[in-house]
């Protein structure tokens, strides 16, 4: 069974950095994509970054381009989200999700993903 578990959230000052990890089990990251999403209080869940299984195609939301980087270590079955130059508006619960289909490109729509983690809180505040 596909399963993902997030870790690495915390409290950071504006301008700081955090690295989130998404540990995967039950599937091969070389075939199945991972998406990162976030949800702030009172707002809808939004796509942040994703990486497809085949070819490692990457997509970032406009709001995080140039600040966030997604990468994977297939041997460790882990996908990382490196977040730099954090802003208060980046605050929210961050989720990773796995796509059970095999694709060469990913989308930032929650509908593409079937298996979700429990989330990890990221708070950007001084």
Beta strands, then each sheet from edge to edge (+ up, - down):
strand 1: 3-7
strand 2: 10-12
strand 3: 18-25
strand 4: 32-39
strand 5: 46-51
strand 6: 58-60
strand 7: 68-73
strand 8: 78-83
strand 9: 92-102
strand 10: 115-116
strand 11: 120-124
sheet 1: 1+ 3- 8+ 7-
sheet 2: 2+ 11+ 9- 4+ 5- 6+
sheet 3: 2+ 11+ 9- 10+
end
